[in-house]
């Protein structure tokens, strides 16, 4: 069976959490496509050239430590605006999406560019303030020093980069189900996502 779930949304909206839960519920494979860009960003921070790093990316690179650090996140956001980087990672993502057994991909342009024919599409979003609060909690738990105002500024800056870039800007696909998690618990958000995906599956 081939069945693709495309999940898009801005940083810290909860799309990764929702994506993993949906994949686990249905027994699908899961790919956090942001990790591809983080892996490239991490290589760039070590001195690699962005396009060469993307073209030579291997699955093992997604396992390297430190991919969730603020520095790597910043580098990932910067390399993601390079059209040649996005093109280099396109085949990797599309191949994963159409694997046997079902697949869930979450990122910024899955439903609009990577998998426009996905059987189920979700756009997971939340207010900038809610997302900044979540990201701050993650950073503090990981031992990083951060302030709410600083994280909120970063969230706004990243939103601008993601939505204003010329190549594959962040936006909901026309047929995507918009899931606003600002005031939802994780359980409630996952329940809505699972129900939507179930409704899209063939009987």
C-alpha positions as CSV (number, residue, x, y, z in Angstrom):
1,X,0.0,0.0,0.0
2,X,1.2,3.5,-0.9
3,X,-0.3,6.3,1.1
4,X,1.4,9.6,1.8
5,X,0.6,12.1,4.6
6,X,2.0,15.5,4.0
7,X,2.3,17.8,7.1
8,X,3.4,21.4,6.8
9,X,3.6,24.3,9.1
10,X,5.9,26.9,10.7
11,X,8.6,26.3,13.3
12,X,7.4,24.9,16.7
13,X,3.8,24.5,15.7
14,X,3.8,20.9,16.7
15,X,4.0,19.3,13.2
16,X,6.8,16.9,14.2
17,X,5.0,15.7,17.3
18,X,1.8,15.3,15.3
19,X,3.7,13.6,12.4
20,X,5.4,11.0,14.7
21,X,2.1,10.3,16.4
22,X,0.2,9.8,13.2
23,X,2.9,7.6,11.8
24,X,2.9,5.5,14.9
25,X,-0.9,5.2,14.9
26,X,-1.2,3.9,11.4
27,X,2.1,2.0,11.3
28,X,3.6,4.4,8.6
29,X,7.3,5.4,8.2
30,X,8.0,9.0,9.3
31,X,10.5,11.6,8.0
32,X,11.1,14.9,9.6
33,X,12.3,16.7,6.4
34,X,13.6,19.6,8.5
35,X,16.3,17.2,9.7
36,X,17.6,17.0,6.1
37,X,18.1,20.8,6.1
38,X,19.5,20.7,9.7
39,X,22.0,18.0,8.6
40,X,23.1,20.1,5.6
41,X,23.3,23.2,7.9
42,X,25.5,21.2,10.4
43,X,27.8,20.3,7.6
44,X,28.0,23.9,6.4
45,X,28.9,25.0,10.0
46,X,31.8,22.5,9.7
47,X,33.0,24.2,6.5
48,X,31.1,22.3,3.8
49,X,29.7,24.1,0.7
50,X,25.9,24.0,1.0
51,X,25.0,22.5,-2.4
52,X,27.7,19.9,-2.3
53,X,26.6,19.0,1.2
54,X,23.0,18.5,0.1
55,X,24.0,16.5,-3.0
56,X,26.2,14.2,-1.0
57,X,23.8,13.8,2.0
58,X,23.5,10.2,3.3
59,X,20.8,8.9,5.7
60,X,23.5,8.5,8.5
61,X,23.9,12.3,8.6
62,X,20.4,12.5,10.1
63,X,21.7,10.7,13.2
64,X,24.5,13.1,14.0
65,X,24.3,14.8,17.4
66,X,23.5,18.5,17.8
67,X,21.0,18.8,15.0
68,X,18.4,20.4,17.4
69,X,20.8,23.2,18.6
70,X,19.9,26.8,17.8
71,X,23.0,27.3,15.8
72,X,22.1,24.4,13.5
73,X,18.5,25.6,13.2
74,X,19.7,29.0,12.1
75,X,22.1,27.4,9.5
76,X,19.3,25.1,8.3
77,X,17.0,28.1,7.7
78,X,19.7,29.8,5.7
79,X,20.6,26.9,3.5
80,X,16.9,26.2,2.9
81,X,16.5,29.3,0.8
82,X,19.1,28.1,-1.7
83,X,17.2,26.6,-4.7
84,X,20.0,24.2,-5.6
85,X,19.9,22.8,-2.0
86,X,16.2,22.2,-2.2
87,X,16.5,20.6,-5.6
88,X,19.2,18.2,-4.3
89,X,17.0,17.0,-1.5
90,X,13.8,16.7,-3.6
91,X,14.4,13.1,-4.8
92,X,15.3,11.8,-1.3
93,X,11.9,13.1,0.0
94,X,9.8,11.9,-2.9
95,X,11.3,8.5,-2.8
96,X,10.5,8.2,0.9
97,X,7.0,9.5,0.4
98,X,6.0,6.7,-2.1
99,X,7.5,3.8,-0.2
100,X,5.4,0.7,0.4
101,X,3.5,0.7,3.7
102,X,2.7,4.4,4.0
103,X,4.7,7.4,4.9
104,X,4.3,10.6,6.9
105,X,6.5,13.6,6.0
106,X,6.6,16.9,7.9
107,X,8.2,20.1,6.8
108,X,7.6,23.4,5.1
109,X,6.6,22.5,1.5
110,X,5.5,18.9,1.5
111,X,1.9,19.3,0.4
112,X,2.7,22.1,-2.0
113,X,6.0,21.0,-3.7
114,X,7.3,17.7,-2.5
115,X,4.1,15.7,-2.5
116,X,1.3,17.7,-4.1
117,X,-0.5,14.4,-4.8
118,X,-0.4,13.2,-1.2
119,X,-3.5,11.4,-0.1
120,X,-3.8,13.4,3.1
121,X,-2.5,17.0,3.8
122,X,-2.3,18.8,7.1
123,X,-1.1,22.3,7.8
124,X,-0.2,22.5,11.5
125,X,0.1,26.1,12.9
126,X,-0.1,28.1,16.1
127,X,0.3,31.7,17.2
128,X,3.9,33.1,17.2
129,X,3.6,33.5,21.0
130,X,2.6,29.9,21.6
131,X,5.4,28.6,19.4
132,X,8.0,30.8,21.1
133,X,6.9,29.5,24.5
134,X,7.3,25.9,23.3
135,X,10.6,26.5,21.7
136,X,11.9,28.3,24.8
137,X,10.9,25.4,27.0
138,X,12.8,23.0,24.6
139,X,15.9,25.2,24.7
140,X,15.9,25.5,28.5
141,X,15.3,21.8,29.0
142,X,18.3,21.1,26.7
143,X,20.5,23.4,28.8
144,X,20.6,26.4,26.4
145,X,20.3,30.0,27.8
146,X,17.4,31.9,26.1
147,X,14.8,34.5,26.8
148,X,11.2,34.6,25.6
149,X,11.6,37.9,23.7
150,X,14.7,36.6,22.0
151,X,13.0,33.4,20.9
152,X,9.9,35.3,19.8
153,X,12.1,37.5,17.6
154,X,13.8,34.4,16.1
155,X,10.3,32.9,15.4
156,X,9.2,36.0,13.6
157,X,12.4,36.2,11.6
158,X,12.2,32.5,10.6
159,X,8.5,32.9,9.6
160,X,9.5,35.8,7.3
161,X,12.3,33.8,5.7
162,X,10.1,30.7,5.2
163,X,7.1,32.6,3.8
164,X,8.9,35.2,1.7
165,X,11.5,33.0,0.0
166,X,11.2,32.7,-3.8
167,X,11.6,28.9,-3.8
168,X,8.8,26.9,-2.2
169,X,7.5,29.5,0.3
170,X,5.7,28.2,3.4
171,X,1.9,28.2,2.8
172,X,-1.0,25.7,3.2
173,X,-1.8,23.6,0.2
174,X,-5.3,24.5,-1.1
175,X,-6.6,21.1,-0.1
176,X,-4.8,21.0,3.3
177,X,-6.7,20.6,6.6
178,X,-5.5,23.5,8.8
179,X,-4.9,22.4,12.4
180,X,-4.3,25.3,14.9
181,X,-2.6,23.9,18.0
182,X,-2.3,27.2,19.9
183,X,-4.8,26.2,22.5
184,X,-4.8,22.4,22.1
185,X,-3.2,19.8,24.2
186,X,-0.9,17.3,22.3
187,X,-3.5,14.6,22.7
188,X,-6.2,16.8,21.2
189,X,-4.1,17.9,18.3
190,X,-3.1,14.3,17.6
191,X,-6.7,13.1,17.8
192,X,-7.8,15.7,15.2
193,X,-4.9,14.8,12.9
194,X,-5.6,11.0,13.2
195,X,-9.3,11.6,12.4
196,X,-8.5,13.6,9.3
197,X,-6.0,11.1,8.0
198,X,-8.4,8.2,8.7
199,X,-11.1,10.1,6.7
200,X,-8.7,10.3,3.7
201,X,-7.8,6.6,3.7
202,X,-9.6,4.3,1.2
203,X,-12.3,2.1,2.8
